[in-house]
Amino acid sequence: MQRYKNSKEDIVTKLARFHIEFESIHPFIDGNGRTGRLLINLELMKEGYPPIDIKFTDRLRYYEAFDEYHVKHNISGMSDMFARYLNRRLDLYLSILDK
Protein backbone atom coordinates (compact mmCIF):
# COMPACT_ATOMS: atom_id res chain seq x y z
CA MET A 1 0.00 0.00 0.00
CA GLN A 2 2.96 2.29 0.59
CA ARG A 3 3.52 2.91 -3.11
CA TYR A 4 0.01 4.35 -3.40
CA LYS A 5 0.51 6.92 -0.64
CA ASN A 6 2.07 9.54 -2.95
CA SER A 7 -0.56 9.11 -5.66
CA LYS A 8 -2.65 12.15 -6.57
CA GLU A 9 -5.73 9.92 -6.89
CA ASP A 10 -8.55 10.13 -4.37
CA ILE A 11 -8.65 7.49 -1.63
CA VAL A 12 -11.37 5.42 -3.32
CA THR A 13 -9.50 5.21 -6.64
CA LYS A 14 -6.22 4.42 -4.87
CA LEU A 15 -7.85 1.60 -2.95
CA ALA A 16 -9.62 0.25 -6.03
CA ARG A 17 -6.29 0.10 -7.89
CA PHE A 18 -4.54 -1.47 -4.91
CA HIS A 19 -7.30 -4.06 -4.52
CA ILE A 20 -7.25 -5.13 -8.15
CA GLU A 21 -3.46 -5.36 -8.23
CA PHE A 22 -3.33 -7.23 -4.90
CA GLU A 23 -5.96 -9.72 -6.04
CA SER A 24 -4.09 -10.24 -9.31
CA ILE A 25 -1.06 -11.74 -7.58
CA HIS A 26 -3.03 -14.26 -5.45
CA PRO A 27 -0.48 -14.42 -2.64
CA PHE A 28 -2.42 -17.03 -0.63
CA ILE A 29 -3.80 -20.49 -1.37
CA ASP A 30 -7.20 -19.44 -0.08
CA GLY A 31 -8.82 -16.26 1.19
CA ASN A 32 -7.31 -13.78 -1.26
CA GLY A 33 -10.56 -11.88 -1.73
CA ARG A 34 -11.36 -11.74 1.97
CA THR A 35 -7.82 -10.62 2.79
CA GLY A 36 -7.90 -7.96 0.08
CA ARG A 37 -11.23 -6.61 1.27
CA LEU A 38 -9.95 -6.51 4.87
CA LEU A 39 -6.95 -4.49 3.70
CA ILE A 40 -9.29 -2.07 1.91
CA ASN A 41 -11.28 -1.57 5.10
CA LEU A 42 -8.13 -1.12 7.18
CA GLU A 43 -6.95 1.64 4.84
CA LEU A 44 -10.39 3.30 4.81
CA MET A 45 -10.52 3.34 8.60
CA LYS A 46 -6.97 4.68 8.84
CA GLU A 47 -8.16 7.62 6.72
CA GLY A 48 -11.22 8.19 8.92
CA TYR A 49 -13.81 6.46 6.71
CA PRO A 50 -16.13 3.65 7.75
CA PRO A 51 -15.53 0.13 6.44
CA ILE A 52 -17.49 -1.13 3.46
CA ASP A 53 -19.06 -4.54 2.90
CA ILE A 54 -19.15 -5.76 -0.69
CA LYS A 55 -22.30 -7.82 -0.96
CA PHE A 56 -22.39 -11.32 -2.42
CA THR A 57 -25.24 -10.18 -4.66
CA ASP A 58 -22.80 -7.76 -6.36
CA ARG A 59 -20.22 -10.46 -7.13
CA LEU A 60 -20.85 -10.33 -10.89
CA ARG A 61 -20.28 -6.57 -10.99
CA TYR A 62 -17.23 -7.08 -8.74
CA TYR A 63 -15.70 -9.64 -11.13
CA GLU A 64 -16.57 -7.51 -14.16
CA ALA A 65 -14.63 -4.63 -12.58
CA PHE A 66 -11.52 -6.84 -12.55
CA ASP A 67 -12.03 -7.73 -16.21
CA GLU A 68 -12.57 -4.08 -17.15
CA TYR A 69 -9.29 -3.15 -15.50
CA HIS A 70 -7.26 -5.99 -16.98
CA VAL A 71 -8.70 -5.69 -20.50
CA LYS A 72 -9.28 -1.94 -20.85
CA HIS A 73 -7.07 -0.57 -18.04
CA ASN A 74 -10.18 1.16 -16.70
CA ILE A 75 -10.36 1.43 -12.90
CA SER A 76 -13.78 3.11 -12.81
CA GLY A 77 -15.79 -0.11 -12.38
CA MET A 78 -14.11 -0.93 -9.08
CA SER A 79 -13.75 2.65 -7.87
CA ASP A 80 -17.42 3.37 -8.63
CA MET A 81 -18.44 0.26 -6.71
CA PHE A 82 -16.29 1.24 -3.72
CA ALA A 83 -17.65 4.80 -3.84
CA ARG A 84 -21.28 3.60 -3.90
CA TYR A 85 -20.68 1.36 -0.90
CA LEU A 86 -18.86 4.11 0.96
CA ASN A 87 -21.64 6.64 0.24
CA ARG A 88 -24.28 4.19 1.46
CA ARG A 89 -22.37 3.57 4.67
CA LEU A 90 -21.89 7.31 5.27
CA ASP A 91 -25.60 7.91 4.57
CA LEU A 92 -26.45 5.21 7.12
CA TYR A 93 -24.23 6.85 9.74
CA LEU A 94 -25.76 10.26 9.02
CA SER A 95 -29.28 8.85 9.32
CA ILE A 96 -28.39 7.42 12.72
CA LEU A 97 -27.13 10.82 13.84
CA ASP A 98 -30.30 12.45 12.55
CA LYS A 99 -32.49 10.47 14.95
VENVENZI-V927316 format. One record per residue. N is the residue number from 1. PSI is psi in radians with two decimals (999 if undefined). OMEGA is omega in whole degrees, 0 to 359 (NA if undefined). NEAR is the number of other ideal C-beta (glycine too) atoms within 8 Angstrom. Layout:
<<N:PSI:OMEGA:NEAR> <N:PSI:OMEGA:NEAR>>
This chain:
<<1:-0.42:183:7> <2:-0.68:183:4> <3:-0.29:180:5> <4:-0.24:184:11> <5:-0.67:184:6> <6:0.02:180:4> <7:2.56:177:6> <8:-0.08:181:2> <9:2.71:175:8> <10:2.85:185:5> <11:-0.69:182:10> <12:-0.78:179:10> <13:-0.72:177:10> <14:-0.81:182:11> <15:-0.60:176:13> <16:-0.77:179:14> <17:-0.79:178:13> <18:-0.82:183:13> <19:-0.83:180:14> <20:-0.76:181:14> <21:-0.67:177:8> <22:-0.83:181:11> <23:-0.45:182:11> <24:-0.40:181:8> <25:-0.23:180:6> <26:1.19:184:6> <27:-0.27:184:5> <28:2.76:177:7> <29:-0.71:181:3> <30:2.68:174:4> <31:0.30:181:7> <32:-0.80:181:11> <33:-0.80:179:7> <34:-0.77:180:7> <35:-0.78:180:9> <36:-0.72:180:11> <37:-0.59:175:10> <38:-0.72:178:8> <39:-0.68:177:12> <40:-0.81:181:13> <41:-0.64:176:10> <42:-0.83:181:8> <43:-0.68:177:12> <44:-0.82:182:14> <45:-0.60:177:10> <46:-0.49:179:6> <47:0.08:177:7> <48:0.18:179:4> <49:2.72:176:9> <50:2.76:177:9> <51:2.75:177:8> <52:2.78:181:11> <53:1.82:180:6> <54:2.09:186:8> <55:2.55:177:5> <56:-0.58:181:4> <57:-0.31:178:4> <58:0.23:186:9> <59:-0.64:180:7> <60:-0.81:178:6> <61:-0.67:179:9> <62:-0.85:179:11> <63:-0.63:177:8> <64:-0.58:178:9> <65:-0.64:175:13> <66:-0.81:180:12> <67:-0.76:180:8> <68:-0.69:180:12> <69:-0.79:184:13> <70:-0.55:182:8> <71:-0.80:186:6> <72:-0.03:183:5> <73:0.64:181:6> <74:2.02:182:7> <75:-0.18:190:11> <76:-0.54:179:7> <77:-0.83:181:12> <78:-0.75:181:16> <79:-0.64:177:12> <80:-0.70:179:8> <81:-0.83:178:14> <82:-0.75:181:14> <83:-0.74:179:9> <84:-0.79:179:8> <85:-0.73:180:11> <86:-0.77:178:13> <87:-0.73:178:8> <88:-0.75:181:8> <89:-0.74:178:12> <90:-0.71:177:10> <91:-0.71:178:8> <92:-0.83:179:8> <93:-0.74:178:9> <94:-0.65:179:8> <95:-0.58:177:8> <96:-0.71:179:7> <97:-0.50:181:6> <98:-0.45:186:5> <99:999:NA:4>>
